[in-house]
Amino acid sequence: MHWIDPESLLEIAGTMERFIINTHGEVDGFVMRDQAEMPILVHTPPHLGDEMTREVKIGTKVGVRGVRPRGAHLISAVAVTTENARQIVDRGPEHDRKHPKADHRKMEAKGRVHLSLFGPKGELRGALLTDGTILRIGPKEAKEVAGLLAPNATVAATGDGIETRHGRAIEVKAIGSEPGSLRPVHKPKPKHDHSKPKHPNEAHA
């Protein structure tokens, strides 16, 4: 989103409620309350995570300039303004940036969905539970279990998780409405490109 001029976008104000982390333990968003006390999910790119946690504090006022993808209750942020008027702008990631080392362990969760979680283009990617647990799942797999990731749904899940000072996130391996009804999450197999010859000599046949 760094190619968009943030000043061309409407600013939405709210109160910072909590950070959202991914399964690498990186902050890649937050939840804020608008003036009507409605929760709003804001996506921020992971490369801004350190700056976000350093400059933005829970309970403070923030302003967000971003875009709203179709069909998702989400703002994909281009710039975030802090309470002391500092602006954090997405200028694109560093090319040599790597994910931090994550200490994963088996985790399980059960509870009610507070918010659905989306990727920056509006693709369903998981859920935030009322106890603060974050469930992460691939966009194609999420379509198969969308009802379990909707607000107020009851969901149970197991998978590989990580816990940080900003909460815990689980990469879902099995999911269901109750712990006794979990079904495995199967990642789709990669599609083969049949347009390319299987053997080099076939190109000259």
Secondary structure, DSSP 4 states (H G I P E B T S, - for coil): -TTS-GGGS-EEEEEEEEEEE-TTS-EEEEEEE-TT--EEEEE--GGGHHHHHHH--TTSEEEEEEE--TTSSEEEEEEEE-TTS-EEE-----TT--PPP---EEEEEEEEEEEEEE-TTS-EEEEEETTS-EEE--HHHHHHTGGGGSTT-EEEEEEEEEEETTEEEEEEEEEESSGGG-EEPPPPPPPP-TTS-SSGGGGG-
